[in-house]
Amino acid sequence: MQGTDSGVDTYFGLCTYPGRELRHRIDFKVYPRDIYAFGLIAWTGNDVLNRRLRILADSKGFRLDDTGLFPATHGSGGKRGSKGSASIKLCTERAVFDFLGFPWLEPHERNL
């Protein structure tokens, strides 16, 4: 497992099936509880939903990714900004959708 600054542990590997030569890439991500909702949103929606949510966050002065919702900083080039910036504390997926003012979508409804 490879850790990150955000506390997300990631494993990248290959999976093979018995009797088959075809390999499949497999990624595991383990999120700390305090940012788990952001990881769920990022990995249960398609790129259209994720792009819409990021643009909406940006319009409200924030930057959204799979590790949190951060106050945007000028000149950060889309990055989190200073290392001291902390994510807004939102513990559920619904709380993130509500904060952004986006209608709630169940995970199975997130492929826009």
C-alpha positions, 0 to 999 in steps of 0.5 A, a space after each residue: 500500500 502506498 500512503 498519501 499526504 491526505 491519508 488515503 492508502 492506495 494499492 495498484 495491482 494486477 488481477 489474473 483469472 485461473 486459466 486465462 492470460 488476460 490481466 486486469 488492473 485493480 486499484 484499492 483505495 482506503 479513505 480515513 472516515 473524515 474524508 470517506 464521503 468525498 471518496 465515495 462521491 468521486 468513485 461512484 459517479 461518472 466523469 460528467 457528474 464529477 466535472 459538474 460538482 467540481 465546477 459548482 464547487 469552483 463557482 462557490 469558491 472551493 476546490 473539490 476532489 476525492 479528499 475534500 472540499 477546500 477553500 480556493 486560493 488565488 494563484 494555486 493553479 487549481 491546486 489545494 493552495 497552501 499546505 495549511 488549508 483544511 477541507 470543509 468538514 462534511 461527514 456524509 455524501 448528502 451533506 456534500 451535495 447539500 453544501 454545493 446545492 446539488 440535488 441528491 443522487 443515490 449512488 446508482 443514479 450518478 452516471 449522468 
